[in-house]
Amino acid sequence: MNRLFLLFFIFVTVKSFCLYQGNPASCELPRLGLFIPEERALSCKVGFQTNKVFSKKMFLDVTQTQGIFMVPSISSFANQGTITLNIIDRLEIFVTAGKMQISSRNALFDEASLQLEGTAGAVWSIGGRALILLWGNTALGGEASYLSSSSHLKSLTIGGESRSWTYNHQSYEEWQIQVALSQELSFFSFYAGGAYSYTELTLKLPAYKVHATYKNRHKLSMVVGASASLSRALFANIEGKWFGEKSLGGSLDVRF
């Protein structure tokens, strides 16, 4: 009963906040699957992850614009399905796909206030995580991933006035490396570490002669998270990130 309550609590929390990079030392968890025997070298996980970035500071890197579009920070929200291949409980390779929305509410266009809100465009990612060192219930793990999203603007407001356009496009790419130290206590696993990320956002608005590329201002972030093996094959994770960006998120996976 306690585990079912914990599952409900984590799942609701994950859907409410959401940024997921994951526990880099989670290759061992959960230890048992629904169908695949524990002694098999290969196993599979299927799950759901949801990501919410409240604020990521950006700077204008390259511009080919008639006016200056300044986007000092962005926020994003993404929901994705995940498939993970586990190799001998030491290495995992994962792919994700879903929808992602990007917006900015404190931007400027030639000193006039600017609000950008994107549609929920397609997003996908690929990456891997590895268990580097393991001693007792303590583990050191690492993760590397690449994410790409493409969408259009749903609304554009300049100086309080809604503007229209005939064509627009925005693309988002992110590369990330993360290292964390994890400690297992009963069916919980707590971890803390650091992440390095490189982000590019490209905005194209031909009607306003805008073609600009923005990059994340701060590359390093602190990561703190907690994971739980809720049953034989069910695994949940929740995580927060600070400094380089402010974000929260999580995931829910089933091991087969």
Contacts in CASP RR format, 6 or more apart in sequence:
PFRMAT RR
TARGET T0000
AUTHOR 0000-0000-0000
METHOD contacts of the structure
MODEL  1
MNRLFLLFFIFVTVKSFCLYQGNPASCELPRLGLFIPEERALSCKVGFQT
NKVFSKKMFLDVTQTQGIFMVPSISSFANQGTITLNIIDRLEIFVTAGKM
QISSRNALFDEASLQLEGTAGAVWSIGGRALILLWGNTALGGEASYLSSS
SHLKSLTIGGESRSWTYNHQSYEEWQIQVALSQELSFFSFYAGGAYSYTE
LTLKLPAYKVHATYKNRHKLSMVVGASASLSRALFANIEGKWFGEKSLGG
SLDVRF
3 187 0 8 1.000
3 230 0 8 1.000
3 231 0 8 1.000
4 230 0 8 1.000
6 228 0 8 1.000
6 230 0 8 1.000
7 230 0 8 1.000
7 231 0 8 1.000
7 234 0 8 1.000
7 236 0 8 1.000
10 228 0 8 1.000
10 230 0 8 1.000
10 236 0 8 1.000
10 238 0 8 1.000
10 252 0 8 1.000
11 236 0 8 1.000
11 252 0 8 1.000
13 238 0 8 1.000
14 20 0 8 1.000
14 50 0 8 1.000
14 236 0 8 1.000
14 238 0 8 1.000
14 249 0 8 1.000
14 250 0 8 1.000
14 251 0 8 1.000
14 252 0 8 1.000
15 50 0 8 1.000
17 52 0 8 1.000
17 238 0 8 1.000
17 248 0 8 1.000
17 249 0 8 1.000
17 250 0 8 1.000
18 50 0 8 1.000
18 51 0 8 1.000
18 52 0 8 1.000
18 77 0 8 1.000
18 78 0 8 1.000
18 247 0 8 1.000
18 248 0 8 1.000
18 249 0 8 1.000
18 250 0 8 1.000
19 51 0 8 1.000
19 52 0 8 1.000
19 53 0 8 1.000
19 239 0 8 1.000
19 240 0 8 1.000
19 241 0 8 1.000
19 247 0 8 1.000
19 248 0 8 1.000
19 249 0 8 1.000
19 250 0 8 1.000
20 49 0 8 1.000
20 50 0 8 1.000
20 51 0 8 1.000
20 237 0 8 1.000
20 239 0 8 1.000
20 249 0 8 1.000
20 250 0 8 1.000
20 251 0 8 1.000
21 143 0 8 1.000
21 145 0 8 1.000
21 176 0 8 1.000
21 178 0 8 1.000
21 195 0 8 1.000
21 223 0 8 1.000
21 239 0 8 1.000
21 241 0 8 1.000
22 129 0 8 1.000
22 143 0 8 1.000
22 178 0 8 1.000
22 225 0 8 1.000
22 227 0 8 1.000
22 237 0 8 1.000
22 239 0 8 1.000
22 250 0 8 1.000
22 251 0 8 1.000
23 29 0 8 1.000
23 180 0 8 1.000
23 182 0 8 1.000
23 189 0 8 1.000
23 191 0 8 1.000
23 225 0 8 1.000
23 227 0 8 1.000
23 237 0 8 1.000
23 239 0 8 1.000
24 129 0 8 1.000
24 130 0 8 1.000
24 141 0 8 1.000
24 142 0 8 1.000
24 143 0 8 1.000
24 178 0 8 1.000
24 179 0 8 1.000
24 180 0 8 1.000
24 182 0 8 1.000
24 191 0 8 1.000
25 131 0 8 1.000
25 139 0 8 1.000
25 140 0 8 1.000
25 141 0 8 1.000
25 142 0 8 1.000
25 180 0 8 1.000
25 181 0 8 1.000
25 182 0 8 1.000
25 189 0 8 1.000
25 191 0 8 1.000
26 92 0 8 1.000
26 129 0 8 1.000
26 182 0 8 1.000
26 189 0 8 1.000
26 227 0 8 1.000
26 235 0 8 1.000
26 237 0 8 1.000
27 86 0 8 1.000
27 89 0 8 1.000
27 90 0 8 1.000
27 91 0 8 1.000
27 92 0 8 1.000
27 129 0 8 1.000
27 130 0 8 1.000
27 131 0 8 1.000
28 89 0 8 1.000
28 131 0 8 1.000
28 139 0 8 1.000
29 189 0 8 1.000
29 227 0 8 1.000
29 229 0 8 1.000
29 235 0 8 1.000
30 229 0 8 1.000
30 231 0 8 1.000
30 232 0 8 1.000
30 233 0 8 1.000
30 234 0 8 1.000
30 235 0 8 1.000
30 255 0 8 1.000
31 38 0 8 1.000
31 89 0 8 1.000
31 229 0 8 1.000
32 38 0 8 1.000
32 232 0 8 1.000
32 233 0 8 1.000
32 255 0 8 1.000
33 43 0 8 1.000
33 232 0 8 1.000
33 233 0 8 1.000
33 255 0 8 1.000
33 256 0 8 1.000
34 232 0 8 1.000
34 233 0 8 1.000
34 254 0 8 1.000
34 255 0 8 1.000
34 256 0 8 1.000
35 256 0 8 1.000
36 42 0 8 1.000
36 43 0 8 1.000
36 44 0 8 1.000
36 255 0 8 1.000
36 256 0 8 1.000
41 87 0 8 1.000
41 88 0 8 1.000
42 85 0 8 1.000
42 86 0 8 1.000
42 87 0 8 1.000
43 85 0 8 1.000
43 86 0 8 1.000
43 255 0 8 1.000
43 256 0 8 1.000
44 83 0 8 1.000
44 84 0 8 1.000
44 85 0 8 1.000
44 86 0 8 1.000
44 255 0 8 1.000
44 256 0 8 1.000
45 82 0 8 1.000
45 83 0 8 1.000
45 84 0 8 1.000
45 86 0 8 1.000
45 92 0 8 1.000
45 235 0 8 1.000
45 253 0 8 1.000
45 254 0 8 1.000
45 255 0 8 1.000
45 256 0 8 1.000
46 82 0 8 1.000
46 83 0 8 1.000
46 84 0 8 1.000
46 253 0 8 1.000
46 254 0 8 1.000
46 256 0 8 1.000
47 81 0 8 1.000
47 82 0 8 1.000
47 83 0 8 1.000
47 84 0 8 1.000
47 251 0 8 1.000
47 252 0 8 1.000
47 253 0 8 1.000
47 254 0 8 1.000
48 79 0 8 1.000
48 80 0 8 1.000
48 81 0 8 1.000
48 82 0 8 1.000
48 251 0 8 1.000
48 252 0 8 1.000
49 79 0 8 1.000
49 80 0 8 1.000
49 81 0 8 1.000
49 82 0 8 1.000
49 96 0 8 1.000
49 249 0 8 1.000
49 250 0 8 1.000
49 251 0 8 1.000
49 252 0 8 1.000
50 77 0 8 1.000
50 78 0 8 1.000
50 79 0 8 1.000
50 80 0 8 1.000
50 249 0 8 1.000
50 250 0 8 1.000
50 251 0 8 1.000
51 76 0 8 1.000
51 77 0 8 1.000
51 78 0 8 1.000
51 79 0 8 1.000
51 80 0 8 1.000
51 100 0 8 1.000
51 247 0 8 1.000
51 249 0 8 1.000
51 250 0 8 1.000
52 75 0 8 1.000
52 76 0 8 1.000
52 77 0 8 1.000
52 78 0 8 1.000
52 247 0 8 1.000
52 248 0 8 1.000
52 249 0 8 1.000
53 74 0 8 1.000
53 75 0 8 1.000
53 76 0 8 1.000
53 77 0 8 1.000
53 245 0 8 1.000
53 246 0 8 1.000
53 247 0 8 1.000
54 75 0 8 1.000
54 245 0 8 1.000
54 246 0 8 1.000
54 247 0 8 1.000
54 248 0 8 1.000
55 73 0 8 1.000
55 74 0 8 1.000
55 75 0 8 1.000
55 245 0 8 1.000
55 246 0 8 1.000
56 73 0 8 1.000
56 74 0 8 1.000
56 75 0 8 1.000
56 76 0 8 1.000
56 199 0 8 1.000
56 216 0 8 1.000
56 244 0 8 1.000
56 245 0 8 1.000
56 246 0 8 1.000
56 247 0 8 1.000
57 72 0 8 1.000
57 73 0 8 1.000
57 216 0 8 1.000
57 217 0 8 1.000
57 218 0 8 1.000
57 244 0 8 1.000
57 245 0 8 1.000
58 71 0 8 1.000
58 72 0 8 1.000
58 73 0 8 1.000
58 74 0 8 1.000
58 199 0 8 1.000
58 201 0 8 1.000
58 214 0 8 1.000
58 215 0 8 1.000
58 216 0 8 1.000
58 217 0 8 1.000
59 72 0 8 1.000
59 214 0 8 1.000
59 215 0 8 1.000
59 217 0 8 1.000
60 68 0 8 1.000
60 69 0 8 1.000
60 70 0 8 1.000
60 71 0 8 1.000
60 212 0 8 1.000
60 213 0 8 1.000
60 214 0 8 1.000
61 200 0 8 1.000
61 213 0 8 1.000
61 214 0 8 1.000
61 215 0 8 1.000
62 212 0 8 1.000
62 213 0 8 1.000
63 69 0 8 1.000
63 211 0 8 1.000
63 212 0 8 1.000
63 213 0 8 1.000
64 209 0 8 1.000
64 211 0 8 1.000
64 212 0 8 1.000
65 208 0 8 1.000
65 209 0 8 1.000
65 210 0 8 1.000
65 211 0 8 1.000
65 212 0 8 1.000
66 208 0 8 1.000
66 209 0 8 1.000
66 210 0 8 1.000
67 109 0 8 1.000
67 110 0 8 1.000
67 208 0 8 1.000
67 209 0 8 1.000
67 210 0 8 1.000
68 108 0 8 1.000
68 109 0 8 1.000
68 110 0 8 1.000
69 107 0 8 1.000
69 108 0 8 1.000
69 109 0 8 1.000
69 114 0 8 1.000
69 203 0 8 1.000
69 205 0 8 1.000
69 210 0 8 1.000
69 212 0 8 1.000
70 107 0 8 1.000
70 108 0 8 1.000
70 109 0 8 1.000
70 114 0 8 1.000
71 104 0 8 1.000
71 107 0 8 1.000
71 114 0 8 1.000
71 116 0 8 1.000
71 201 0 8 1.000
71 203 0 8 1.000
71 212 0 8 1.000
71 214 0 8 1.000
72 104 0 8 1.000
72 106 0 8 1.000
72 107 0 8 1.000
72 108 0 8 1.000
73 104 0 8 1.000
73 106 0 8 1.000
74 102 0 8 1.000
74 103 0 8 1.000
74 104 0 8 1.000
74 201 0 8 1.000
74 214 0 8 1.000
75 102 0 8 1.000
75 103 0 8 1.000
75 104 0 8 1.000
75 105 0 8 1.000
76 100 0 8 1.000
76 101 0 8 1.000
76 102 0 8 1.000
76 103 0 8 1.000
76 172 0 8 1.000
77 100 0 8 1.000
77 101 0 8 1.000
78 98 0 8 1.000
78 99 0 8 1.000
78 100 0 8 1.000
78 101 0 8 1.000
78 123 0 8 1.000
78 149 0 8 1.000
79 98 0 8 1.000
79 99 0 8 1.000
80 96 0 8 1.000
80 97 0 8 1.000
80 98 0 8 1.000
80 99 0 8 1.000
80 100 0 8 1.000
80 123 0 8 1.000
80 124 0 8 1.000
80 125 0 8 1.000
81 96 0 8 1.000
81 97 0 8 1.000
81 98 0 8 1.000
82 94 0 8 1.000
82 95 0 8 1.000
82 96 0 8 1.000
82 251 0 8 1.000
82 253 0 8 1.000
83 94 0 8 1.000
83 95 0 8 1.000
83 96 0 8 1.000
84 92 0 8 1.000
84 93 0 8 1.000
84 94 0 8 1.000
84 253 0 8 1.000
85 92 0 8 1.000
85 93 0 8 1.000
85 94 0 8 1.000
86 92 0 8 1.000
86 255 0 8 1.000
87 93 0 8 1.000
89 131 0 8 1.000
90 130 0 8 1.000
90 131 0 8 1.000
91 128 0 8 1.000
91 129 0 8 1.000
91 130 0 8 1.000
91 131 0 8 1.000
92 128 0 8 1.000
92 129 0 8 1.000
92 130 0 8 1.000
93 126 0 8 1.000
93 127 0 8 1.000
93 128 0 8 1.000
94 126 0 8 1.000
94 127 0 8 1.000
94 128 0 8 1.000
94 129 0 8 1.000
94 145 0 8 1.000
95 124 0 8 1.000
95 125 0 8 1.000
95 126 0 8 1.000
95 127 0 8 1.000
96 123 0 8 1.000
96 124 0 8 1.000
96 125 0 8 1.000
96 126 0 8 1.000
97 122 0 8 1.000
97 123 0 8 1.000
97 124 0 8 1.000
98 122 0 8 1.000
98 123 0 8 1.000
98 124 0 8 1.000
99 120 0 8 1.000
99 121 0 8 1.000
99 122 0 8 1.000
99 123 0 8 1.000
100 120 0 8 1.000
100 121 0 8 1.000
100 122 0 8 1.000
100 123 0 8 1.000
100 149 0 8 1.000
100 151 0 8 1.000
100 172 0 8 1.000
101 117 0 8 1.000
101 118 0 8 1.000
101 119 0 8 1.000
101 120 0 8 1.000
101 121 0 8 1.000
101 151 0 8 1.000
102 118 0 8 1.000
102 149 0 8 1.000
102 151 0 8 1.000
102 170 0 8 1.000
102 172 0 8 1.000
102 201 0 8 1.000
103 115 0 8 1.000
103 116 0 8 1.000
103 117 0 8 1.000
103 118 0 8 1.000
104 114 0 8 1.000
104 115 0 8 1.000
104 116 0 8 1.000
105 115 0 8 1.000
105 116 0 8 1.000
107 113 0 8 1.000
107 114 0 8 1.000
107 115 0 8 1.000
107 116 0 8 1.000
108 114 0 8 1.000
109 158 0 8 1.000
109 208 0 8 1.000
112 158 0 8 1.000
112 159 0 8 1.000
113 157 0 8 1.000
113 158 0 8 1.000
113 159 0 8 1.000
113 160 0 8 1.000
114 156 0 8 1.000
114 157 0 8 1.000
114 158 0 8 1.000
114 159 0 8 1.000
115 155 0 8 1.000
115 156 0 8 1.000
115 157 0 8 1.000
115 160 0 8 1.000
116 153 0 8 1.000
116 155 0 8 1.000
116 156 0 8 1.000
116 203 0 8 1.000
117 153 0 8 1.000
117 154 0 8 1.000
117 155 0 8 1.000
117 156 0 8 1.000
118 151 0 8 1.000
118 152 0 8 1.000
118 153 0 8 1.000
118 154 0 8 1.000
118 155 0 8 1.000
118 170 0 8 1.000
119 151 0 8 1.000
119 152 0 8 1.000
119 153 0 8 1.000
119 154 0 8 1.000
120 151 0 8 1.000
121 149 0 8 1.000
121 150 0 8 1.000
121 151 0 8 1.000
121 152 0 8 1.000
122 149 0 8 1.000
122 150 0 8 1.000
122 151 0 8 1.000
123 147 0 8 1.000
123 148 0 8 1.000
123 149 0 8 1.000
123 172 0 8 1.000
124 147 0 8 1.000
124 148 0 8 1.000
124 149 0 8 1.000
125 145 0 8 1.000
125 146 0 8 1.000
125 147 0 8 1.000
125 148 0 8 1.000
126 145 0 8 1.000
126 146 0 8 1.000
127 143 0 8 1.000
127 144 0 8 1.000
127 145 0 8 1.000
127 146 0 8 1.000
128 143 0 8 1.000
128 144 0 8 1.000
128 145 0 8 1.000
129 141 0 8 1.000
129 142 0 8 1.000
129 143 0 8 1.000
129 144 0 8 1.000
130 141 0 8 1.000
130 142 0 8 1.000
130 143 0 8 1.000
131 139 0 8 1.000
131 140 0 8 1.000
131 141 0 8 1.000
132 140 0 8 1.000
132 141 0 8 1.000
132 142 0 8 1.000
133 139 0 8 1.000
133 140 0 8 1.000
133 141 0 8 1.000
134 140 0 8 1.000
137 183 0 8 1.000
137 184 0 8 1.000
137 185 0 8 1.000
138 181 0 8 1.000
138 182 0 8 1.000
138 183 0 8 1.000
138 184 0 8 1.000
139 181 0 8 1.000
139 182 0 8 1.000
139 184 0 8 1.000
140 179 0 8 1.000
140 180 0 8 1.000
140 181 0 8 1.000
140 182 0 8 1.000
141 179 0 8 1.000
141 180 0 8 1.000
141 181 0 8 1.000
141 182 0 8 1.000
142 177 0 8 1.000
142 178 0 8 1.000
142 179 0 8 1.000
142 180 0 8 1.000
143 176 0 8 1.000
143 177 0 8 1.000
143 178 0 8 1.000
143 179 0 8 1.000
144 176 0 8 1.000
144 177 0 8 1.000
144 178 0 8 1.000
145 175 0 8 1.000
145 176 0 8 1.000
146 173 0 8 1.000
146 174 0 8 1.000
146 175 0 8 1.000
146 176 0 8 1.000
147 172 0 8 1.000
147 173 0 8 1.000
147 174 0 8 1.000
147 176 0 8 1.000
148 171 0 8 1.000
148 172 0 8 1.000
148 173 0 8 1.000
148 174 0 8 1.000
149 171 0 8 1.000
149 172 0 8 1.000
149 173 0 8 1.000
150 169 0 8 1.000
150 170 0 8 1.000
150 171 0 8 1.000
150 172 0 8 1.000
151 169 0 8 1.000
151 170 0 8 1.000
151 171 0 8 1.000
151 172 0 8 1.000
152 168 0 8 1.000
152 169 0 8 1.000
152 170 0 8 1.000
153 165 0 8 1.000
153 168 0 8 1.000
153 170 0 8 1.000
153 205 0 8 1.000
155 162 0 8 1.000
156 162 0 8 1.000
156 163 0 8 1.000
156 165 0 8 1.000
156 168 0 8 1.000
156 205 0 8 1.000
157 163 0 8 1.000
165 205 0 8 1.000
165 206 0 8 1.000
165 207 0 8 1.000
165 208 0 8 1.000
166 206 0 8 1.000
166 207 0 8 1.000
167 206 0 8 1.000
167 207 0 8 1.000
168 203 0 8 1.000
168 204 0 8 1.000
168 205 0 8 1.000
168 206 0 8 1.000
168 207 0 8 1.000
169 203 0 8 1.000
169 204 0 8 1.000
170 201 0 8 1.000
170 202 0 8 1.000
170 203 0 8 1.000
170 204 0 8 1.000
171 200 0 8 1.000
171 201 0 8 1.000
171 202 0 8 1.000
172 199 0 8 1.000
172 200 0 8 1.000
172 201 0 8 1.000
172 202 0 8 1.000
173 199 0 8 1.000
173 200 0 8 1.000
174 197 0 8 1.000
174 198 0 8 1.000
174 199 0 8 1.000
174 200 0 8 1.000
175 197 0 8 1.000
175 198 0 8 1.000
176 195 0 8 1.000
176 196 0 8 1.000
176 197 0 8 1.000
176 198 0 8 1.000
177 195 0 8 1.000
177 196 0 8 1.000
177 197 0 8 1.000
178 193 0 8 1.000
178 194 0 8 1.000
178 195 0 8 1.000
178 196 0 8 1.000
178 223 0 8 1.000
179 193 0 8 1.000
179 194 0 8 1.000
179 195 0 8 1.000
180 191 0 8 1.000
180 192 0 8 1.000
180 193 0 8 1.000
180 194 0 8 1.000
180 223 0 8 1.000
181 191 0 8 1.000
181 192 0 8 1.000
181 193 0 8 1.000
182 189 0 8 1.000
182 190 0 8 1.000
182 191 0 8 1.000
183 189 0 8 1.000
183 190 0 8 1.000
183 191 0 8 1.000
187 228 0 8 1.000
187 229 0 8 1.000
187 230 0 8 1.000
188 226 0 8 1.000
188 227 0 8 1.000
188 228 0 8 1.000
189 226 0 8 1.000
189 227 0 8 1.000
189 228 0 8 1.000
189 229 0 8 1.000
190 225 0 8 1.000
190 226 0 8 1.000
190 227 0 8 1.000
191 223 0 8 1.000
191 224 0 8 1.000
191 225 0 8 1.000
191 226 0 8 1.000
191 227 0 8 1.000
192 222 0 8 1.000
192 223 0 8 1.000
192 224 0 8 1.000
192 225 0 8 1.000
193 222 0 8 1.000
193 223 0 8 1.000
193 224 0 8 1.000
194 220 0 8 1.000
194 221 0 8 1.000
194 222 0 8 1.000
194 223 0 8 1.000
195 220 0 8 1.000
195 221 0 8 1.000
195 222 0 8 1.000
195 223 0 8 1.000
195 241 0 8 1.000
196 219 0 8 1.000
196 220 0 8 1.000
197 216 0 8 1.000
197 219 0 8 1.000
197 221 0 8 1.000
197 244 0 8 1.000
197 245 0 8 1.000
198 215 0 8 1.000
198 216 0 8 1.000
198 219 0 8 1.000
199 215 0 8 1.000
199 216 0 8 1.000
200 213 0 8 1.000
200 214 0 8 1.000
200 215 0 8 1.000
201 213 0 8 1.000
201 214 0 8 1.000
201 215 0 8 1.000
202 211 0 8 1.000
202 212 0 8 1.000
202 213 0 8 1.000
202 214 0 8 1.000
203 210 0 8 1.000
203 211 0 8 1.000
203 212 0 8 1.000
203 213 0 8 1.000
203 214 0 8 1.000
204 210 0 8 1.000
204 211 0 8 1.000
205 211 0 8 1.000
216 244 0 8 1.000
216 245 0 8 1.000
218 243 0 8 1.000
218 244 0 8 1.000
218 245 0 8 1.000
219 244 0 8 1.000
220 243 0 8 1.000
220 244 0 8 1.000
221 241 0 8 1.000
221 242 0 8 1.000
221 243 0 8 1.000
221 244 0 8 1.000
221 245 0 8 1.000
222 241 0 8 1.000
222 242 0 8 1.000
222 243 0 8 1.000
223 239 0 8 1.000
223 240 0 8 1.000
223 241 0 8 1.000
224 239 0 8 1.000
224 240 0 8 1.000
225 237 0 8 1.000
225 238 0 8 1.000
225 239 0 8 1.000
225 240 0 8 1.000
226 237 0 8 1.000
226 238 0 8 1.000
226 239 0 8 1.000
227 235 0 8 1.000
227 236 0 8 1.000
227 237 0 8 1.000
227 238 0 8 1.000
228 235 0 8 1.000
228 236 0 8 1.000
228 237 0 8 1.000
229 235 0 8 1.000
230 236 0 8 1.000
233 254 0 8 1.000
233 255 0 8 1.000
233 256 0 8 1.000
234 252 0 8 1.000
234 253 0 8 1.000
234 254 0 8 1.000
234 255 0 8 1.000
235 252 0 8 1.000
235 253 0 8 1.000
235 254 0 8 1.000
235 255 0 8 1.000
236 250 0 8 1.000
236 251 0 8 1.000
236 252 0 8 1.000
236 253 0 8 1.000
237 250 0 8 1.000
237 251 0 8 1.000
237 252 0 8 1.000
237 253 0 8 1.000
238 248 0 8 1.000
238 249 0 8 1.000
238 250 0 8 1.000
239 248 0 8 1.000
239 249 0 8 1.000
239 250 0 8 1.000
240 247 0 8 1.000
240 248 0 8 1.000
240 249 0 8 1.000
241 247 0 8 1.000
241 248 0 8 1.000
END
